[in-house]
Amino acid sequence: MSNVVDYQHGLPEKGVVSPEDRAFMERAIELSIRNIEQGGGPFGAVIVKDGKVVAEGANRVVPNNDPTAHAEVEAIRNACRELETFNLEGCTVYSSCEPCPMCLSALYWAGVGRICYANTKLDAAAIDFDDSFIYDQLRLDYDRRSIHCEHFMRQEALEAFRQWEEKTDKTTY
């Protein structure tokens, strides 16, 4: 395996951590620390494409009264605005902490090519940011989950899916 990281032509090989990676991670960690002083949670994220920072984000759940305002989601939103796209293919995300289930899902939906993180989900759980209950809930049948789910009016809702399927000028994602 080569230790060469060519950021101008895509993502590095798996398992290769370069000095540039360390610098981007330092920035994510710096954001996480600074964000505490600004009333947010201890999480920061940086999105990089072609060796350049495209966007940053920090956890703004409490200041914004938004449970989805996690660092990675904020960074995704900022990157998509900056790049004028919903697809972050070829991007690397540097997060001060292992992404939670919501953020991990958002990173998959955004199409990022690589996720780098510093703190682990166990480190987060140790300071009361424990997402294990979400992972546990996802493994349960619907009727055993703590949030009760009702399924109805499927036939009526399928109309939107039929129209989408027939639409010839749609942008798929």
QUIWO-V721695 format. One record per backbone hydrogen bond with DSSP energy under -0.5 kcal/mol. CO is the residue of the C=O (numbers start at 0). NH is the residue of the N-H. E is the energy in kcal/mol with one decimal. If there is no record, write none. Layout:
CO,NH,E + CO,NH,E
This chain:
3,5,-0.6 + 4,6,-0.8 + 5,8,-1.2 + 6,9,-0.8 + 12,15,-1.8 + 14,16,-0.6 + 15,17,-0.6 + 17,21,-2.1 + 18,22,-2.0 + 19,23,-2.6 + 20,24,-2.6 + 21,25,-2.5 + 22,26,-1.7 + 23,27,-1.9 + 24,28,-2.6 + 25,29,-2.6 + 26,30,-2.5 + 27,31,-1.9 + 28,32,-2.1 + 29,33,-2.7 + 30,34,-2.4 + 31,35,-0.9 + 32,35,-0.6 + 32,36,-0.9 + 33,37,-0.8 + 34,37,-0.5 + 34,39,-2.6 + 35,38,-1.6 + 40,42,-1.9 + 42,58,-1.9 + 43,95,-2.9 + 44,56,-2.3 + 45,93,-3.2 + 46,53,-3.3 + 46,54,-1.5 + 47,91,-2.6 + 48,51,-1.8 + 51,48,-2.6 + 54,46,-3.0 + 56,44,-2.7 + 58,40,-0.6 + 59,63,-2.3 + 60,64,-0.7 + 60,65,-1.9 + 61,64,-0.8 + 65,68,-2.0 + 67,69,-1.8 + 68,59,-3.0 + 69,73,-2.8 + 70,74,-2.5 + 71,75,-2.6 + 72,76,-2.6 + 73,77,-2.4 + 74,78,-2.9 + 75,79,-2.8 + 76,80,-2.0 + 77,81,-2.5 + 78,82,-3.0 + 79,83,-1.0 + 79,84,-1.6 + 85,87,-0.6 + 87,90,-1.9 + 89,49,-0.5 + 90,112,-2.1 + 90,113,-1.2 + 91,47,-2.8 + 91,93,-0.5 + 92,94,-0.6 + 92,115,-3.3 + 93,45,-2.5 + 94,117,-1.3 + 95,118,-2.6 + 99,103,-3.0 + 100,104,-2.2 + 101,105,-2.4 + 102,106,-2.6 + 103,107,-2.1 + 104,108,-2.7 + 105,109,-2.4 + 106,110,-0.8 + 106,111,-1.6 + 107,110,-0.8 + 109,87,-3.8 + 113,92,-2.5 + 115,94,-2.9 + 118,97,-2.2 + 119,123,-2.1 + 120,124,-2.2 + 121,125,-1.7 + 122,126,-0.5 + 123,126,-1.4 + 123,128,-2.5 + 124,127,-1.8 + 128,130,-0.6 + 130,133,-1.2 + 130,134,-1.5 + 131,135,-2.6 + 132,136,-2.3 + 133,137,-2.3 + 134,138,-0.9 + 135,138,-0.5 + 135,139,-0.5 + 136,139,-1.3 + 140,143,-2.2 + 140,144,-0.5 + 141,144,-1.2 + 145,147,-0.6 + 149,151,-0.6 + 152,156,-2.0 + 153,157,-2.1 + 155,158,-1.1 + 156,159,-1.1 + 156,160,-0.8 + 157,161,-2.6 + 158,162,-2.5 + 159,163,-2.3 + 160,164,-2.5 + 161,165,-1.8 + 162,166,-1.2 + 169,171,-0.7
